[in-house]
């Protein structure tokens, strides 16, 4: 965006989708010396005003080396991977990079370098659908992601949160799935 601090809002409630928003300080309408702060939604200007059921958001240099990109997993629609074009706008490359997951219901997402190749990988859960662990690759100069989730890892669950961290201090990342009780108990899961 503009280089100012912003926050991305995925709009979803009770099965209703709405436009996603990016909220920034409106410098021309604000008067900071008088304590007047005006915020504006700049999603349309940035190319981020999509309509869908956003459930999980991760921001970081996913495919851009020096700028923040945005991954959003969605319910009732494909995921988004907004690549920062470096000019203050974004383009959705989820489909061309292989992370759109059109028929699932994304919940929770984390970014990490799982195979230590210096590229940011994406892990997320799907509500009672297969969970994903996408490694980033480059094929013929194009960004692609490959799902390497094992059968056990991808096993569906009523997931809410995904965390990637070195929980046991062994220099290796683990993935934690936080599940909720839905039509019966569902234990949380941890993978090495």
Secondary structure as the mmCIF struct_conf table of DSSP 4:
data_model
#
loop_
_struct_conf.conf_type_id
_struct_conf.id
_struct_conf.beg_label_comp_id
_struct_conf.beg_label_asym_id
_struct_conf.beg_label_seq_id
_struct_conf.end_label_comp_id
_struct_conf.end_label_asym_id
_struct_conf.end_label_seq_id
BEND BEND1 UNK A 3 UNK A 4
STRN STRN1 UNK A 6 UNK A 9
STRN STRN2 UNK A 12 UNK A 13
TURN_TY1_P TURN_TY1_P1 UNK A 14 UNK A 15
STRN STRN3 UNK A 16 UNK A 19
STRN STRN4 UNK A 21 UNK A 25
TURN_TY1_P TURN_TY1_P2 UNK A 27 UNK A 29
STRN STRN5 UNK A 31 UNK A 31
HELX_RH_3T_P HELX_RH_3T_P1 UNK A 32 UNK A 34
TURN_TY1_P TURN_TY1_P3 UNK A 35 UNK A 35
STRN STRN6 UNK A 36 UNK A 36
STRN STRN7 UNK A 39 UNK A 41
HELX_RH_AL_P HELX_RH_AL_P1 UNK A 43 UNK A 46
TURN_TY1_P TURN_TY1_P4 UNK A 47 UNK A 47
STRN STRN8 UNK A 51 UNK A 60
BEND BEND2 UNK A 62 UNK A 63
BEND BEND3 UNK A 65 UNK A 67
STRN STRN9 UNK A 69 UNK A 75
BEND BEND4 UNK A 76 UNK A 77
STRN STRN10 UNK A 80 UNK A 84
BEND BEND5 UNK A 86 UNK A 88
STRN STRN11 UNK A 90 UNK A 92
HELX_RH_AL_P HELX_RH_AL_P2 UNK A 94 UNK A 97
TURN_TY1_P TURN_TY1_P5 UNK A 98 UNK A 98
TURN_TY1_P TURN_TY1_P6 UNK A 102 UNK A 103
BEND BEND6 UNK A 104 UNK A 104
STRN STRN12 UNK A 106 UNK A 112
TURN_TY1_P TURN_TY1_P7 UNK A 114 UNK A 115
BEND BEND7 UNK A 116 UNK A 119
STRN STRN13 UNK A 121 UNK A 126
STRN STRN14 UNK A 127 UNK A 127
TURN_TY1_P TURN_TY1_P8 UNK A 128 UNK A 128
STRN STRN15 UNK A 129 UNK A 139
TURN_TY1_P TURN_TY1_P9 UNK A 140 UNK A 141
STRN STRN16 UNK A 142 UNK A 147
HELX_RH_AL_P HELX_RH_AL_P3 UNK A 151 UNK A 154
STRN STRN17 UNK A 157 UNK A 157
STRN STRN18 UNK A 159 UNK A 165
TURN_TY1_P TURN_TY1_P10 UNK A 167 UNK A 168
BEND BEND8 UNK A 169 UNK A 172
STRN STRN19 UNK A 174 UNK A 179
BEND BEND9 UNK A 182 UNK A 184
STRN STRN20 UNK A 189 UNK A 191
#
